[in-house]
Amino acid sequence: MIANYPIPPKTFFEIASFGYMLILYLLSFRDKNRGSFSSYKLFRHLETIMLLALTVSIMTYTFAVPELGTPLYICTILRTFDSILCVMASRIFAVYLMEYVGTEGGQKTISIIGNILFFTYLALMILNLPLKFVLWYTPEGVYMHGPLFVPIVFTTPIYYLTTGILMLIFRLKTLGPREKVSLSIASFVTLFGTIIQAATNGVVLLSLPFGAVGIFVLYFSIETADYHQLLQNNESLRLAEQDAVKANRAKSDFLANMSHEIRTPLNAVLGMDELILMETEKRKDIDPAFTGRIKEYAENIQDAGQVLLSVINDILDLTKIESGKMELKPAPYSLHGMINDVGTMIRVKAEQKGLLYVEKTDPAIPDNLIGDELRIRQIMINLLNNAVKYTDSGKIELDIEMRDRTEKSLSLCILVKDSGIGIKEENIPYIFGDFQRLEEGANHRIEGTGLGLSIVKRMITRMNGSIDVNSKYGLGSVFTALIPQEISDEPVVKKPENKKNRRLSDLITYHTPDCRYLVVDDNNLNILVAKRFLGGLGGKTDTVLSGEEALQKMRQEKYDLIFMDHMMPGLDGIETYEKSLEDPANINSATPVIMMTANALSGVREEYLSKGFADYISKPIDIKELMRVVALHLPEDKISA
Ligand code: ADP
C-alpha cells in the first residue's frame, strides 16, 4: 500500500514477472555472440520490449493513479503507452515465431495486414486522447473503458499471436521435438493470457505475466548458448558428412574410370605379350637360347600383367560394391566341383612355397547348392591366397562345414586356417578396412593392396553372411566365413574341366577359314591384338579405326561377324551400330555385332544386349571367351576342326 492507495493484486504478478525477466535479460548479456542465429536477435528485442511493457504497466498501477495525486493526463498517457507496448510485444513475438520456423512469406502477410491493423490502432489510441472513447479518466479520477475498448486494444495482438501460431503449426513437422514443445507452450500461454485479459474486459492482467512465462520457457529450452552451440555443431557435422559422401563418391567414380582406362592399354600389353609367346614357340628350334630368353621375359610380363589386372579387378569390384552396383547371380552349382577347382589352383601356389595344402569337406553337405558361385569362389580364393602369402612354413587348411541345416537351406561354413605370421590382437579390427595393410614395414616384400579382405567382407555381407577371424600372433590365423545357401532340388551338371595356363595355340579348338571379320577400334594396339587372335582362327579380318570408317566398310563388304569398341572419338560404338541399322546401303544389317570394350562394370552386358548387340566381350580379351562368342554367332557350316 502506498499512502491511501492499495496496489491491485494483479500488479504483484507483473512485479514478479518483471523480476525474473530482468534476471533473464541480464543473464543474456553475458552471451550475446550467437553467430548466425537470427532468431536470437529477435528474442533479445522481445525481452527488451517485455521489460519496458512490464515497467510501464507496473507504473500505471503503482504510481500513475489519481489517488496518489498524479495528474490525470499523465495517468491517461501511461495507460495508452501500456496498451501500445503490449501490442508491440505481441508483434515481435509473432515475428520471432515466424523467423524461427523460417516462413518469410508469413512475415510479409503479417506486415501488410498487421501494419494496417497496427496503424489504425495507433490512430484510434491518439484520437482517444481528446475524444475519450477507448479509455479515459473522469474529472473525479475514475478510470473508464468505452464499449470499443476490447475490440480496439485486443484485435491487433490476438491477430499477431494467432497468425504466428498458425505458421508454427504449419511448419511443426520441420522442427525438432524440443523446439516443437517449447515454441508451442510459449505461444499458447501468451495467447491464452491475452485472451483472458480481453475476456475480462482488461480486469485480469495476464497478458504480460503469461508472455513472460513464454519467454522464460523459450530461454531455457531453445535460446541458451549451449543449445545454439549444439545446433551449430550438428550443422557442421551434417555439412562435413555431406562433403565426405561427395568425396567418397568422387573417389569411387575416379577409381572406376581409372581402372577402365588402365584395362584398355593393359589389354594391348597382355595381347602383344601373348603374341610374343606364340612367335617364340614357333621359332624355338631356330635359336633356342635367344627365344628361351625372350620367352622368359614375356612370361615375366605376363605374370606382372596378370597381377595388375587382378588389382584393377579388385578396385572395380570394390567400387561396384560401394555404389551398390554389384549384382548377385544365384544359380545351382556343384560345391565339390568348386572346391576341387580352388584346391588345384591353391595347391600349386602352396607347394611352390613348400607349404602343405590340406582340404576337408564334411561329406554330409549336399553338393547341389544355389548361390553366386563366382563370388563364393572369389571369397575362398582371396582367403586362401592370403593364407599362402602370409605363411612361410607349415600348412594351409580349407575346411568346409555346414551350420543351420534345414530341408531347403544351410549355412556354408568356410574355415581357412594357416600356420603363418598371425595378426596382433590390436590390429584385428582394421584388417577388413579398405586399403588396410598391417605392419607395412615387416611385410613390405609381400605383394598386396589391402583390398582383398575388404572385398571379401563386403561380398559376404551382401550375401547376408558373416566373417570372423581368430589369430595368434606368430602362430597362425583362422578365418571363418558363414554364407547362407539354398539347396537345389536337381543334381548339378558338372562343367567340363578347366585347363589352366594354356597358350593361345592350345586354346584354338576350331577354325573358320571362310569367315570375314570386321574389327572397329580407335586403338591401334588393340586392333593388332584382336586381329592376331582372330587370325588364329583363320579367315580374313578387316580393321577400321573409327565409327565413320566402319559405316563405309559395312556398305562395301559383307562380314560374318563385326567386333565394335564402345568408347571412340566421333561416333561411339553404340551410335555407329544404330546408324548402321538406319543406313539403307548397309549390306550387313543382319550380321551379328559384338560389343568388345574395356567397360567391365556389372550390368553393362545386359545394357549392350538391350541395345541390339548380339554379344559382349570385355577387354583384355579372353581367348576362350572369344572362341565361345565366335562359335555361338557363326553358322555351323562356317566352323571346321
Ligand atoms: P593384402 O592385399 O594386403 O593382402 P588384404 O585385405 O587381403 O590385403 O589383407 C589385409 C591385411 O590383413 C594384410 O595386409 C595382412 O597384414 C593381414 N592379413 C590378411 N590375411 C592374413 C593371414 N592369413 N595371416 C596374417 N595376416 C593376414
Residues whose N, C-alpha, C, O or C-beta is under 5 A from the ligand:
A	BS01	ADP	N386 A387 Y390 G420 I421 G422 I423 I431 Q436 R437 L438 E447 G448 T449 G450 L451 G452 L453 S454 S477
